[in-house]
Amino acid sequence: MTFLRKRKNNNIEPKRRFKSRQFRLGKDRRMQVPMRTQKIIILDRDGVINHNLENYIRSPQDWTPIEGSLDAIAELNRNNFTVVIATNQSAINRGYITSDILNDIHNKMLQELTKHNAKISKIYVCPHIPEDNCECRKPKIGLLKKIAHDYDANLKNTILIGDNFTDIQAGLAAGCVCILVLTGKGKETMVSNSIPRQVIIADDLADAVDMITNNYL
C-alpha cells in the first residue's frame, strides 16, 4: 500500500509513508511507548546532512550542507526529538584524515547548525575499514547499540535516516524504523539493491522530517 502525496507542482507521486505503515508504527504502538523513552532520530552524515565526495570529506572546506538539511534538523529539535549521528568514517584508518581533522569538520558542521537554531546531541563515529571486521561499522549495529545504551532508548521506537544500503541494513537489523533518502547515494542504493518494503522512501532529509512531524508524533 502507498500513500499519495500531493506536491506543490500539483503532481501526485506515490510515497512510502508512515500512515501506510499503521500495522508497524500505528496508534497502538505509539501508545505503548513508555513516557520515559526518548524520541531518538539517528542520522547518517554524508549524503544525508552534507554532500558526499568520492574521495571523502577531508577538510572543513569539503563539508557543505545539502539544501534544507540544517533547517530539517532544527524542525526535529522543535518537535522534541533527540538527534544523533552514526557515521562510518574510514578515512581515518585509511590515513586520509586524522581524528583532529574529523573534529574540525564536525565543529564546522555544528557551527552551521547553530546558525539555523539546530543541534546534534552526539556524534558516533566508526573509524574502521571493512577489513578491520569491527562491530561498529555499519551495516553492523555496534554504533546503534551504543546509542540505545547511552540514551536508554528502545531502538524499535527509533528512526534511522540514511542514504546508503549499509545504513538501512544496520537499522533493520537493530529494529529501527528506516527511511532511505534519495540524496547522496540514495538513488544508487534504490537501483542497486532490493529495498525491503518496510523501508520508507523520502526525497531528502527535509522530506523525511516532514513525514515524521506530520505522521509520527
N, C-alpha and C positions, 0 to 999 in steps of 0.2 A: 504494500500500500504506500502511496506517496501523498504528500500534502502539496497542493498547488499554491504557489506564492505569486502574487501579482506584483510585478516590477513597476518602477516608476515610468518606464517607457511603454507601459501597457502590454508588454509581452508577458505571457504566462509560462513559467518554467517549472518542471517537476523538481521537488526537493525532498530529500530525506529529512523529515522534521521531527522534533520531539513529539509533536502531537500525534504523529503516525506511529509512535513507539509507546503508546499507553500501556501495552502489555509488559513493557520492560521498565518504563520510568514512571508510570502513571500515578494517579491520585493516591492509590493505596500505598505505593512505595514511598511517596513523599511524606505521607502522614506517619510512616513508620520510622523515619529518620529521627534519632534522639535529638533533643533540643541542644545538647552539649556538642553535637557533631558540627565541626566547622564546615563551611561550604568552600571546598577547595577546587581551584582550577589549575591544572598543570599544563604549562605551555612548553612546546619545543621553542628553541630560539630562532635559528637560521631557517628562513623560509616561511616563518610564521610572524615573528615580530620584525625582523630585518631581512633585507635582501641577501640571498645566498651568493657565494662566489665559488667558482670551480676550484680555485687554489686556496680556499679557506680565507676566513676573516683573520688577517694577520696584524692589524693595527687599528686603533680607534678611527682612523680616517677611512678604513674599509667598511666600517659599520654605518649603514644607512637604513632608516626605518621604512617599512612598507607603508604606503599611504593608508591612514586611518587606524593603524595598529595601536599607536600610543593612546589615542582617544578611546579606542575599544577597551584597553586595559583600565583606563580611568572610569569607564562605564561599569566595568565589573567591580571596581573598588566602591563606587557609589551604591552598588547593589549588595554590598557587604560580603563579596567573595574575597577569599584569601588567594592571591595569585602567586604561584611559584613557577620557576623554570626548571626543567630537567633536560639537559643538553649533552650530547656527545661532542667532545672537543678533542679529537685525536690529534689535532695539530700540535698539541703539547708533546705527546710521546713520539710524534713523527719528527720532532725537533724544529718545527716551523715557528713556534712561538714559545715563550716561557709562561709560567704561571703569573708572573708580574705583568706581562703584556696582556694576558687574558683579563686580569683585574682592571687594567687601564681601559680595555674595551668595554667591560661591564660598567665601569664608572661613567663612561660616556653615555651608555645606554640609560643608566639610572638618572643622570643629569637631564637627559632629553625627556625622560618620563616625568620628572618633576615639573618641567615646563608645561606639561599637559595635566597637572594635578593627578598624576598616576604613580603607582608604586608597585614594585615587585617585592614580596616579603622575603624571599630567599632564592638563591640560585644554586642548583645542584648540578655538579659537573662530573662527567666521566672523562678522564684524560687519555684513556687507553685506546690502543689499536685493536682490531679484531683478534689478531694473533695472541694478544695477552690473555685471552679467554677469561676476562674478569666477570664479575657478577653484576657490575653496574652499567655496562654499555648496553643501551637499547639495541636489540629487542629483549634483552634480559630485563628483569624487573627490580634490580637492586636499588636504583635511584628512587623508584616509586615506593618501594617498601620503606626506605629511609624517610621519605616524605610522610607516609602514613604513621610511622613511629613518632616523628617529630611533632606532628600536629594532632596526634590521637584521632586520626581520620580513618573512616571506612572507605576503602578505595572503590567499593561498589556504589558509593554515593559521590564519587569524584569524577570530574570531567577532564579528559585529556584531549588537547588540541595539537595536531601535528600535520606535517606535510609529507613525511616520509613513511614508507611502509613499516620500517622498524619502529616508528612511534606507535603506529596502530597495533602492531604485533605486541608490543610491550603493554599497551593499555588494555587490550583484550585479555592478555594473559593475567594481568593484575585484577581484572574485573571492572575496569573503569568504563564509563560511557565515553565513546571515542568519536571525535569529529575530525574529519580529514579536510583540510583547507586546500584550495587549488592554486595557492601561491607557492613560491619556491619550487619544490619537486612534486607538488601535489598532482598536477596534470599527468606528469610522467608516471607517478605512482598509480593513478587510475588506469592508465593504459597498460602498464606492465604487470599488474597484479590483479588477482581476483579479490575484490574488496568484499568482506563479509557484509551481509545485508543489514546487520545491526549498526554498522558504521554510518554516521550521519555526514553528509557532504555539505560544505559551505564554500562560497566563493573565496573568502578571505577571513581574517580574524574578526573584522568588523561585522561581517555577515554571521559568523558563528556566535558572536556576543549578542547580536540581535535575536537570534534563535533562543539563546539561553535566557535572556532577561525578559522575553515576552512569553516563553512557554514553560520554563523550568522553575521559576521562583514560586 
